[in-house]
């Protein structure tokens, strides 16, 4: 992109791919107002990983989105904060124990696996509540499935490859079957409890089933809701969309705070002032953590967990003054535009006060910052900043962490792995 400009063309065999970094063109591609773009389809391979709202188009996408949205309303999310806080408290207490054992010597912590475990705990508790242990198993299986998915992607160009009884293909089918079995069991138990009037809606699965039932009643037709298989697909997508993005964001946040101790001090001072030395994070307190929120947005800008979103043309189209054929051409909307040029200058000129005032709309308009959960087709994934704020409030209020280093050759599922921190 630095050599060929804000719009560049590469070829994947006979398929041209246009990489776009201009914020206004990225918004045009993702909004798809004129119906020129559709999501990439991976068929059987993608269904093994997830089959949620992120795969759908048109009316089916709209129906699923209407049913899913209530699960991410503010009042629903407030009920999940105790679950977020419990997971973060367990991790911080474990780190405190390691520091006590080390005494006056520095205590080195491998942050990456801890962030992965924390993410799995938070997602499982938020998604399934009392069925947390079963949800934890799904999280582990989805992580393994993602690794196998990336391996299979390198051989997708071989016709019929997924039908071959290779070791990877057999294991992927086994994992998909086990995930289906576990999730069907959880959903069936919850539906039976709801019919008996015993279930609560303090987790995402309960809210999703409750919203689906309400939608069916309002629409006066059973066919207007989503099926059990659809619910399972949304649960799998929730794990897939949130697991890696959350752990990568939290890990990079820790590393950047180690690299910039002055901002770590400002964030800790704010946490102690707003929540107190032993305060439990709640919604009112988290909403006043302006510096912590600003730190998270800056990490998203510098090290976005999602590098690009791909779309495929199926109608003749024109984008940025150039034309494209119907079918075959792909547009890659880069969510991390280069820091050089006008966008880079505008990003460096963003004033801290804008973020402190919560003026995210203005910042996005000027700099192209596009978090995963925003936009006309953004996935309503783990509620914006809630779990990240809870974690930083818990960890940041305990004491300094410093001397962050990372291994350039390390590899994680998200492609980034800055693992080490000293507490």
Secondary structure by P-SEA (a helix, b strand, c coil): ccccccbbbbbcccbbbbbbccaaaaaaaaacccccccccccaaaaaaacccccccccaaaaaaaaaacccccaaaaaaaaaaaaaaaaaaaaaaaaaaaaacccbbbbbaaaaaaaaaaaaaaaaccccaaaaaaaaaaaaaaaaaaaaaaaaacccccccccccaaaaaaaaaaaaaaaaaaaaaaaaaaaaaacccccccaaaaaaaaaaaaaaaaccccccccaaaaaaaaaaaaaacaaaaaaaaaaaaaaaaacaaaaaaaaaaaaaaccccccccaaaaaaaaaaaaaaaaaaaacccccbbbbbbcccccccccccccccbbbbbccccccccaaaaaaaaccaaaaaacaaaaaaaccccccccccccccccccccaaaaaaaaaaaacccccbbbbbcccccccccccccccc
